[in-house]
Amino acid sequence: MNGDHEAHPNSGDIKAPLLPSHRQIQRSPSSHFTLKTIFTPNNFYILLGPLLCAVICVCVKLDGQATSRNMLGVLAWVFAWWLTEAVPMPITSMAPLFLFPLFGISSADTVAHSYMDDVIALVLGSFILALAVEHYNIHKRLALNITILFCGEPMNPPLLLLGICGTTAFVSMWMHNVAAAVIMMPVATGILQNLPEVPLQSTLVRKYCKAVVLGVIYSAAVGGMSTLTGTGVNLILVGMWKTYFPEANPISFSTWFCFGFPLALVIFVALWAILCLFYCSRGSGPALSEYLDKANLKRELDMLGPMAFAEKMVLAVFGMLIALWMTRSITDDIPGWGALFNDRAGDGTASVVMATLLFIIPSMKQKGEKLMDWNKCKKLPWNIILLLGAGFAIADGVRTSGLADDLSKALDFLEAAPYLAIAPIVCLISAIITEFTSNNATTTLVLPLLIQIAKTMHVHPLLLMVPGAIGAQFSFLLPTGTPSNIVGFTTGHIEIQDMIKTGLPLKIAGIAALAFLMPTLGK
């Protein structure tokens, strides 16, 4: 109280000094870990990108302009960061915004334009609609209805598997395949929850669980091939086609669907056959019927209740969008609704208009509430949007810098190669690369080179670009091949051996289907 007593060092009477004493600094254990925190693999990978770029800019000599050498260095920088993930992929995807102007490849305005065009608008509108479908549980209602339809009585495991895979593929046609896998995997595992736990499962039940999980992740990839909105790879293909050949007819939604849907259907049938062959034995029906029947599925459907006004309106908006996509440009003789606007409107126009309606139409749940609000859009996958923008920027940079012309000079020997031989090889090369990099990164790397190969061979560029883009979607062997594979791998029902066992014949079937359809229907 009188203040003349000595305070204990640990008491709260005297405040600790703001700065540590010299003795405290010497005793601090953090100083021993300084070098360890600096020399980490992640920091090495961060430096790897700029180092590769510097080595290429200093040592590599190309016949063309200096900008082509700079572009090659920037490519090495960006892909080093993409492959190692030393910097988060969305941040790496923004690197062209500062690298291109600094290295004299293009102006800031030019490169920024690649990050927002009609294709990006198409993606944004589609993602908002997908979030609305997820918010109102429409995907779950659709899955249960189709599963009940295909369940069969008595229990028919191959038919039920067809229903689950078919539903996933259908959902993936209208939203990104990763989003489709994320949405459908809980539906599939919810059905499997009716089965015994893993330690108590018989071999037949365990194999069927593997078939369902593998069917969902692969069906999401296959279904996404059939439409432009199903995967970012198709959108990169469309964007690069528009960038390299601005005077050519653009690839519309309906044009791609006429080729992509038959191809996806053939690969889907092959997938179902492979799953049934490996995982649906003859005795699986009686083994599953004890736990899984229509009554359980109908009970789960009844728990959702009748469709509300909001769900019906979201479905109506979604249906209107599909109709607009399919009819914007029909044929040369039958113009679509795009002709009313002198072909100034694109698929992205329709996508954004329909997405905007979701913020205008009332939900009829609470006064003043709309079908969607911005808080529900916080889960928009901006990482995919930025990755698409980076892909378009890189494609434009490879073309304008002269790098594409320099690379094409080394491909003169391909001029005499027959197309029927090179198309499957192109698809196979993309299918191998995509197991170790993202599908979008593989497409961004391969397509500019394929365009130059096509010019050297004097064939239509799409005859090589399409096999390269489709092959980049055949990431069926490893969990890290695509986020969809990781979604299935985390369920605990499948292992890497299962993916290789199923994915390898599926990859071969996909390449064979493309090799047959590309020179026939594709041409």
C-alpha positions as CSV (number, residue, x, y, z in Angstrom):
1,M,0.0,0.0,0.0
2,N,2.8,2.5,0.9
3,G,4.7,1.5,-2.2
4,D,8.1,0.9,-0.5
5,H,7.9,-2.9,-0.6
6,E,9.8,-4.9,-3.3
7,A,7.5,-6.3,-5.9
8,H,8.0,-9.9,-6.9
9,P,9.2,-10.3,-10.5
10,N,6.3,-12.5,-11.4
11,S,3.7,-10.4,-9.8
12,G,1.4,-8.2,-11.8
13,D,2.4,-5.0,-10.1
14,I,5.1,-4.1,-12.5
15,K,4.4,-4.2,-16.2
16,A,6.8,-6.3,-18.4
17,P,9.1,-4.1,-20.6
18,L,7.9,-3.5,-24.2
19,L,11.2,-4.6,-25.6
20,P,13.0,-7.8,-24.5
21,S,16.3,-7.5,-22.7
22,H,19.6,-8.6,-24.2
23,R,19.6,-11.6,-22.0
24,Q,16.1,-12.6,-23.1
25,I,17.1,-12.3,-26.7
26,Q,20.1,-14.6,-26.2
27,R,17.8,-17.2,-24.6
28,S,15.1,-17.0,-27.2
29,P,14.9,-20.4,-28.9
30,S,13.4,-18.8,-32.1
31,S,16.9,-17.7,-33.3
32,H,18.0,-21.3,-33.6
33,F,15.2,-21.9,-36.2
34,T,15.9,-18.9,-38.4
35,L,17.8,-20.8,-41.1
36,K,15.3,-23.6,-41.0
37,T,12.4,-21.2,-41.6
38,I,14.2,-19.6,-44.5
39,F,15.6,-22.6,-46.3
40,T,12.3,-24.5,-46.8
41,P,11.2,-26.4,-49.8
42,N,8.3,-24.0,-50.3
43,N,10.7,-21.0,-50.4
44,F,12.9,-22.8,-52.9
45,Y,9.9,-23.4,-55.1
46,I,9.0,-19.7,-54.8
47,L,12.4,-18.8,-56.1
48,L,12.4,-21.5,-58.7
49,G,9.9,-19.5,-60.9
50,P,11.9,-16.3,-61.2
51,L,15.2,-18.2,-61.5
52,L,13.9,-20.3,-64.5
53,C,12.6,-17.1,-66.1
54,A,16.0,-15.3,-65.6
55,V,18.0,-18.3,-67.0
56,I,15.7,-18.5,-70.1
57,C,15.9,-14.7,-70.7
58,V,19.7,-14.7,-70.4
59,C,20.7,-18.0,-72.0
60,V,18.0,-19.0,-74.5
61,K,18.3,-17.6,-78.0
62,L,15.3,-17.7,-80.3
63,D,15.2,-16.6,-84.0
64,G,12.2,-14.3,-83.4
65,Q,11.7,-11.2,-81.4
66,A,13.0,-10.7,-77.8
67,T,9.4,-10.8,-76.6
68,S,9.1,-14.4,-77.6
69,R,12.1,-15.3,-75.4
70,N,10.5,-13.2,-72.6
71,M,7.2,-15.1,-73.1
72,L,9.0,-18.4,-72.7
73,G,10.5,-17.2,-69.5
74,V,7.2,-16.0,-68.1
75,L,5.7,-19.4,-69.1
76,A,8.4,-21.2,-67.1
77,W,7.8,-18.9,-64.1
78,V,4.0,-19.4,-64.1
79,F,4.0,-23.1,-64.7
80,A,6.7,-23.7,-62.0
81,W,4.4,-22.0,-59.5
82,W,1.4,-23.9,-60.8
83,L,3.1,-27.3,-60.6
84,T,4.7,-26.8,-57.2
85,E,1.8,-24.7,-55.7
86,A,4.5,-22.7,-53.9
87,V,2.1,-19.7,-54.3
88,P,-1.7,-20.4,-54.2
89,M,-3.0,-21.2,-57.6
90,P,-5.4,-18.2,-57.7
91,I,-2.6,-15.8,-57.0
92,T,-0.3,-17.5,-59.6
93,S,-3.2,-17.1,-62.0
94,M,-3.0,-13.3,-61.6
95,A,0.8,-13.3,-62.3
96,P,0.3,-12.4,-66.0
97,L,-1.3,-9.1,-64.9
98,F,2.1,-7.9,-63.8
99,L,4.5,-10.1,-65.7
100,F,3.3,-9.3,-69.1
101,P,3.6,-5.5,-68.9
102,L,7.0,-5.8,-67.1
103,F,8.4,-8.1,-69.7
104,G,7.0,-6.0,-72.6
105,I,4.7,-8.8,-73.8
106,S,1.5,-6.8,-73.7
107,S,0.0,-3.7,-72.0
108,A,-1.8,-3.8,-68.7
109,D,-5.2,-3.1,-70.4
110,T,-4.7,-5.8,-73.0
111,V,-3.8,-8.6,-70.5
112,A,-6.6,-7.5,-68.1
113,H,-9.1,-7.8,-70.9
114,S,-8.4,-11.6,-71.0
115,Y,-9.8,-11.9,-67.4
116,M,-13.3,-10.7,-68.3
117,D,-14.9,-11.6,-71.6
118,D,-18.1,-13.5,-72.8
119,V,-16.6,-16.9,-71.7
120,I,-15.9,-15.6,-68.2
121,A,-19.4,-14.2,-68.1
122,L,-20.8,-17.6,-69.1
123,V,-18.9,-19.2,-66.2
124,L,-20.0,-16.5,-63.6
125,G,-23.7,-16.9,-64.5
126,S,-23.5,-20.7,-64.5
127,F,-21.9,-20.8,-61.1
128,I,-24.5,-18.5,-59.6
129,L,-27.2,-20.8,-61.0
130,A,-25.4,-23.8,-59.6
131,L,-25.3,-22.2,-56.2
132,A,-29.1,-21.7,-56.4
133,V,-29.6,-25.3,-57.3
134,E,-27.4,-26.4,-54.3
135,H,-29.1,-23.9,-51.9
136,Y,-32.6,-25.3,-52.5
137,N,-31.5,-29.0,-52.5
138,I,-32.8,-29.5,-56.1
139,H,-29.9,-31.7,-56.9
140,K,-30.7,-34.1,-54.0
141,R,-34.4,-34.3,-55.0
142,L,-33.4,-35.0,-58.6
143,A,-30.9,-37.7,-57.5
144,L,-33.4,-39.5,-55.2
145,N,-36.1,-39.5,-57.9
146,I,-33.8,-40.9,-60.5
147,T,-32.3,-43.4,-58.1
148,I,-35.8,-44.7,-57.1
149,L,-36.6,-45.0,-60.8
150,F,-33.5,-47.1,-61.5
151,C,-33.4,-49.1,-58.2
152,G,-35.5,-51.9,-59.6
153,E,-37.6,-54.5,-57.8
154,P,-36.0,-56.8,-56.9
155,M,-32.8,-54.9,-56.3
156,N,-30.7,-54.5,-59.5
157,P,-27.2,-53.2,-58.6
158,P,-26.1,-52.4,-62.2
159,L,-29.3,-50.5,-62.8
160,L,-29.0,-48.5,-59.6
161,L,-25.4,-47.7,-60.5
162,L,-26.5,-46.5,-63.9
163,G,-29.0,-44.2,-62.2
164,I,-26.5,-42.7,-59.8
165,C,-23.9,-42.2,-62.5
166,G,-26.4,-40.9,-65.0
167,T,-27.7,-38.3,-62.5
168,T,-24.2,-37.2,-61.8
169,A,-23.3,-36.9,-65.5
170,F,-26.5,-34.9,-66.1
171,V,-25.8,-32.5,-63.2
172,S,-22.2,-32.1,-64.5
173,M,-23.5,-31.1,-67.9
174,W,-24.9,-27.8,-66.5
175,M,-22.4,-26.9,-63.8
176,H,-18.6,-27.3,-63.3
177,N,-17.6,-31.0,-62.9
178,V,-15.9,-30.3,-59.6
179,A,-19.1,-28.7,-58.3
180,A,-21.1,-31.6,-59.6
181,A,-18.9,-34.1,-57.8
182,V,-19.0,-32.0,-54.5
183,I,-22.8,-31.9,-54.7
184,M,-23.4,-35.5,-55.8
185,M,-20.9,-37.3,-53.5
186,P,-23.0,-36.6,-50.3
187,V,-26.0,-37.9,-52.2
188,A,-24.2,-41.1,-53.2
189,T,-22.6,-41.7,-49.7
190,G,-26.0,-41.0,-48.2
191,I,-27.4,-44.0,-50.1
192,L,-24.3,-46.0,-49.0
193,Q,-25.0,-45.2,-45.4
194,N,-27.9,-47.7,-45.5
195,L,-25.2,-50.4,-45.9
196,P,-23.1,-51.8,-43.0
197,E,-20.0,-50.0,-41.8
198,V,-16.7,-50.7,-43.6
199,P,-15.3,-53.3,-41.1
200,L,-18.6,-55.3,-41.2
201,Q,-19.1,-55.2,-45.0
202,S,-18.9,-58.3,-47.1
203,T,-16.7,-58.3,-50.2
204,L,-19.7,-57.8,-52.5
205,V,-20.9,-54.8,-50.6
206,R,-17.4,-53.3,-50.3
207,K,-16.9,-53.6,-54.1
208,Y,-20.3,-52.0,-54.8
209,C,-19.4,-49.0,-52.6
210,K,-16.2,-48.6,-54.6
211,A,-18.2,-48.7,-57.8
212,V,-20.6,-46.0,-56.6
213,V,-17.8,-43.6,-55.5
214,L,-15.8,-44.2,-58.6
215,G,-18.9,-43.8,-60.7
216,V,-19.6,-40.4,-59.3
217,I,-16.2,-38.9,-59.8
218,Y,-15.8,-40.3,-63.3
219,S,-19.3,-39.5,-64.3
220,A,-18.8,-35.9,-63.3
221,A,-15.7,-35.7,-65.5
222,V,-17.5,-37.5,-68.5
223,G,-20.7,-35.4,-68.2
224,G,-18.7,-32.2,-68.1
225,M,-17.2,-33.0,-71.6
226,S,-20.6,-32.8,-73.3
227,T,-21.2,-29.0,-72.7
228,L,-19.2,-25.8,-72.6
229,T,-20.2,-25.1,-69.0
230,G,-19.3,-28.6,-67.7
231,T,-15.6,-28.0,-67.4
232,G,-13.1,-25.2,-67.6
233,V,-11.1,-27.0,-70.3
234,N,-13.9,-26.6,-72.8
235,L,-14.1,-22.9,-72.0
236,I,-10.4,-22.5,-72.4
237,L,-10.7,-24.2,-75.8
238,V,-13.4,-21.8,-76.9
239,G,-11.5,-18.8,-75.6
240,M,-8.3,-19.8,-77.4
241,W,-10.2,-20.4,-80.6
242,K,-11.7,-16.9,-80.4
243,T,-8.3,-15.4,-79.5
244,Y,-6.3,-17.1,-82.3
245,F,-9.0,-17.0,-85.0
246,P,-11.2,-14.0,-84.3
247,E,-12.6,-14.0,-87.8
248,A,-13.7,-17.6,-87.7
249,N,-17.1,-18.7,-86.5
250,P,-17.1,-19.0,-82.7
251,I,-17.8,-22.3,-81.0
252,S,-21.4,-21.9,-79.7
253,F,-23.0,-24.0,-77.0
254,S,-25.1,-25.9,-79.4
255,T,-22.2,-26.5,-81.8
256,W,-20.1,-28.1,-79.1
257,F,-23.1,-30.1,-77.7
258,C,-23.7,-31.8,-81.0
259,F,-20.2,-33.2,-80.8
260,G,-19.5,-33.4,-77.1
261,F,-22.7,-35.2,-76.1
262,P,-22.3,-38.2,-78.4
263,L,-18.6,-38.5,-77.3
264,A,-19.6,-38.2,-73.6
265,L,-22.3,-40.8,-74.1
266,V,-19.9,-43.4,-75.6
267,I,-17.4,-42.9,-72.8
268,F,-20.2,-43.0,-70.2
269,V,-21.4,-46.4,-71.5
270,A,-17.8,-47.6,-71.4
271,L,-17.5,-46.4,-67.8
272,W,-20.7,-48.2,-66.7
273,A,-19.6,-51.4,-68.4
274,I,-16.2,-51.3,-66.7
275,L,-17.7,-50.6,-63.3
276,C,-20.2,-53.5,-63.7
277,L,-17.5,-55.8,-64.9
278,F,-15.1,-55.1,-62.0
279,Y,-17.4,-54.4,-59.1
280,C,-21.0,-55.8,-59.7
281,S,-20.8,-59.5,-59.3
282,R,-23.8,-61.7,-59.8
283,G,-24.4,-62.2,-56.1
284,S,-24.4,-58.5,-55.3
285,G,-28.2,-58.1,-55.8
286,P,-29.2,-60.3,-52.9
287,A,-26.4,-59.0,-50.7
288,L,-27.6,-55.4,-51.2
289,S,-31.3,-55.9,-51.2
290,E,-31.2,-56.5,-47.4
291,Y,-30.1,-53.0,-46.8
292,L,-31.1,-50.9,-49.8
293,D,-34.5,-50.8,-51.3
294,K,-37.1,-48.4,-52.7
295,A,-38.8,-47.9,-49.4
296,N,-35.7,-46.4,-47.8
297,L,-35.2,-44.1,-50.8
298,K,-38.8,-43.0,-50.8
299,R,-38.7,-42.3,-47.1
300,E,-35.7,-40.0,-47.7
301,L,-37.5,-38.3,-50.6
302,D,-40.6,-37.7,-48.5
303,M,-38.5,-36.0,-45.8
304,L,-37.8,-33.2,-48.4
305,G,-41.5,-32.5,-48.7
306,P,-43.3,-31.1,-51.8
307,M,-41.4,-28.7,-54.1
308,A,-41.7,-25.1,-52.9
309,F,-42.3,-22.1,-55.2
310,A,-38.6,-21.1,-55.0
311,E,-37.5,-24.6,-56.2
312,K,-39.9,-24.5,-59.1
313,M,-38.7,-21.0,-60.1
314,V,-35.0,-22.0,-60.0
315,L,-35.8,-25.0,-62.2
316,A,-37.7,-22.7,-64.6
317,V,-34.9,-20.2,-64.8
318,F,-32.4,-23.1,-65.3
319,G,-34.6,-24.6,-68.1
320,M,-34.9,-21.2,-69.8
321,L,-31.1,-20.8,-69.7
322,I,-30.6,-24.2,-71.4
323,A,-33.1,-23.3,-74.1
324,L,-31.4,-20.0,-74.7
325,W,-28.0,-21.7,-75.0
326,M,-29.3,-24.2,-77.4
327,T,-31.1,-21.7,-79.7
328,R,-28.8,-18.7,-79.9
329,S,-27.2,-20.1,-83.1
330,I,-29.0,-23.1,-84.6
331,T,-27.8,-23.6,-88.2
332,D,-26.7,-21.5,-91.1
333,D,-30.2,-21.7,-92.6
334,I,-32.1,-21.4,-89.3
335,P,-30.7,-18.4,-87.3
336,G,-31.3,-18.4,-83.6
337,W,-32.4,-15.6,-81.4
338,G,-28.8,-14.2,-81.5
339,A,-29.7,-12.9,-85.0
340,L,-32.2,-10.5,-83.5
341,F,-29.3,-8.6,-81.9
342,N,-27.0,-8.8,-84.9
343,D,-25.0,-11.7,-83.2
344,R,-23.7,-9.2,-80.6
345,A,-25.2,-11.4,-77.8
346,G,-23.2,-14.4,-76.6
347,D,-23.8,-17.4,-74.4
348,G,-22.4,-15.4,-71.5
349,T,-25.1,-12.8,-72.2
350,A,-27.9,-15.4,-71.6
351,S,-26.1,-16.8,-68.6
352,V,-25.8,-13.4,-66.8
353,V,-29.4,-12.4,-67.7
354,M,-30.8,-15.6,-66.2
355,A,-28.6,-15.3,-63.1
356,T,-29.8,-11.7,-62.7
357,L,-33.4,-13.0,-62.6
358,L,-32.6,-15.0,-59.5
359,F,-32.0,-11.7,-57.6
360,I,-35.3,-10.2,-58.9
361,I,-37.9,-13.1,-58.5
362,P,-39.3,-13.4,-55.0
363,S,-38.8,-16.6,-53.1
364,M,-42.2,-16.4,-51.4
365,K,-40.7,-17.6,-48.2
366,Q,-40.3,-14.2,-46.4
367,K,-41.4,-10.8,-47.3
368,G,-39.0,-9.1,-49.6
369,E,-36.8,-12.2,-49.9
370,K,-35.5,-13.1,-53.4
371,L,-34.5,-16.4,-54.8
372,M,-30.8,-15.4,-54.3
373,D,-28.9,-12.7,-52.5
374,W,-25.2,-11.9,-52.6
375,N,-24.5,-13.6,-49.3
376,K,-25.4,-16.9,-50.9
377,C,-22.9,-16.1,-53.7
378,K,-19.9,-15.9,-51.4
379,K,-19.0,-19.5,-52.4
380,L,-18.3,-18.5,-56.0
381,P,-15.2,-20.3,-57.1
382,W,-13.1,-17.3,-58.0
383,N,-10.0,-19.5,-58.2
384,I,-11.4,-21.2,-61.3
385,I,-12.4,-17.9,-62.8
386,L,-8.9,-16.5,-62.3
387,L,-7.4,-19.7,-63.7
388,L,-9.5,-19.3,-66.8
389,G,-8.4,-15.7,-67.2
390,A,-4.8,-16.7,-66.9
391,G,-5.2,-19.4,-69.6
392,F,-6.7,-16.9,-72.0
393,A,-4.0,-14.3,-71.2
394,I,-1.2,-16.9,-71.8
395,A,-2.8,-18.0,-75.0
396,D,-2.9,-14.4,-76.3
397,G,0.7,-13.8,-75.1
398,V,2.1,-16.8,-76.8
399,R,0.4,-15.7,-80.1
400,T,1.3,-11.9,-80.0
401,S,4.8,-12.4,-78.6
402,G,5.9,-14.5,-81.6
403,L,6.6,-17.5,-79.4
404,A,4.1,-19.7,-81.2
405,D,5.8,-19.0,-84.5
406,D,9.3,-19.9,-83.1
407,L,8.0,-23.2,-81.6
408,S,6.3,-24.1,-84.8
409,K,9.6,-24.0,-86.7
410,A,10.7,-27.1,-84.9
411,L,7.6,-29.0,-86.0
412,D,8.1,-29.1,-89.7
413,F,8.6,-32.9,-89.7
414,L,5.0,-33.4,-88.7
415,E,3.8,-32.0,-92.1
416,A,3.9,-35.5,-93.6
417,A,2.3,-37.3,-90.7
418,P,-1.2,-38.6,-91.3
419,Y,-3.9,-37.0,-89.1
420,L,-5.5,-40.4,-88.2
421,A,-2.2,-41.3,-86.5
422,I,-1.4,-38.0,-84.8
423,A,-4.8,-37.2,-83.3
424,P,-4.8,-40.2,-80.8
425,I,-1.2,-39.5,-80.0
426,V,-2.1,-35.9,-79.2
427,C,-4.9,-37.1,-77.0
428,L,-2.7,-39.6,-75.2
429,I,0.0,-37.0,-74.5
430,S,-2.5,-34.6,-73.0
431,A,-4.0,-37.5,-71.0
432,I,-0.6,-38.3,-69.5
433,I,0.3,-34.7,-68.7
434,T,-3.0,-34.1,-67.0
435,E,-2.3,-36.7,-64.4
436,F,0.4,-34.5,-62.9
437,T,-1.0,-31.0,-63.5
438,S,-4.4,-29.5,-63.4
439,N,-6.7,-30.1,-66.4
440,N,-6.8,-26.3,-67.1
441,A,-3.0,-25.9,-66.9
442,T,-2.5,-28.8,-69.3
443,T,-4.9,-27.3,-71.8
444,T,-3.3,-23.9,-71.5
445,L,0.1,-25.4,-72.1
446,V,-0.8,-27.8,-75.0
447,L,-3.3,-25.9,-77.1
448,P,-1.1,-23.1,-78.4
449,L,1.4,-25.7,-79.6
450,L,-1.3,-27.8,-81.2
451,I,-2.5,-24.7,-83.2
452,Q,1.0,-24.4,-84.6
453,I,1.2,-28.1,-85.4
454,A,-2.1,-27.9,-87.3
455,K,-0.8,-24.9,-89.3
456,T,2.3,-27.0,-90.2
457,M,0.2,-30.0,-91.2
458,H,-2.2,-27.8,-93.1
459,V,-5.2,-29.2,-91.3
460,H,-8.1,-27.5,-89.5
461,P,-6.8,-26.4,-86.1
462,L,-9.8,-27.8,-84.2
463,L,-8.9,-31.3,-85.5
464,L,-6.0,-31.2,-83.1
465,M,-7.2,-28.7,-80.5
466,V,-10.2,-30.8,-79.6
467,P,-8.3,-34.1,-79.0
468,G,-5.8,-32.1,-76.9
469,A,-8.6,-30.5,-74.8
470,I,-10.5,-33.7,-74.4
471,G,-7.4,-35.7,-73.5
472,A,-6.7,-33.1,-70.8
473,Q,-9.9,-34.2,-69.1
474,F,-8.9,-37.9,-68.9
475,S,-7.3,-37.5,-65.4
476,F,-8.6,-40.9,-64.2
477,L,-5.5,-42.5,-62.6
478,L,-4.4,-40.5,-59.6
479,P,-6.3,-38.7,-56.8
480,T,-4.3,-35.5,-57.5
481,G,-5.3,-35.5,-61.1
482,T,-8.3,-33.3,-60.5
483,P,-10.3,-32.0,-57.4
484,S,-13.1,-34.4,-58.3
485,N,-10.8,-37.4,-57.7
486,I,-9.9,-36.0,-54.3
487,V,-13.6,-35.6,-53.4
488,G,-14.0,-39.4,-54.0
489,F,-10.7,-40.4,-52.4
490,T,-11.6,-38.6,-49.1
491,T,-14.7,-40.8,-48.6
492,G,-12.4,-43.7,-47.6
493,H,-14.2,-46.2,-49.9
494,I,-11.5,-46.2,-52.7
495,E,-7.7,-46.5,-52.9
496,I,-5.2,-45.6,-55.6
497,Q,-5.2,-49.2,-56.9
498,D,-9.0,-48.9,-57.5
499,M,-8.5,-45.7,-59.5
500,I,-5.8,-47.2,-61.6
501,K,-7.7,-50.4,-62.1
502,T,-10.8,-48.5,-63.4
503,G,-9.2,-45.4,-64.8
504,L,-6.7,-47.1,-67.2
505,P,-9.2,-49.0,-69.3
506,L,-11.5,-45.9,-69.2
507,K,-8.7,-43.7,-70.5
508,I,-8.0,-46.2,-73.3
509,A,-11.7,-46.3,-74.1
510,G,-11.9,-42.5,-74.2
511,I,-8.9,-42.2,-76.5
512,A,-10.4,-44.9,-78.8
513,A,-13.8,-43.1,-78.9
514,L,-12.2,-39.8,-79.7
515,A,-10.0,-41.3,-82.4
516,F,-13.1,-42.6,-84.1
517,L,-15.5,-39.7,-83.6
518,M,-13.1,-36.8,-84.3
519,P,-12.5,-37.6,-88.0
520,T,-16.1,-38.5,-88.6
521,L,-18.6,-36.5,-86.5
522,G,-16.0,-33.9,-85.5
523,K,-15.0,-33.2,-89.0
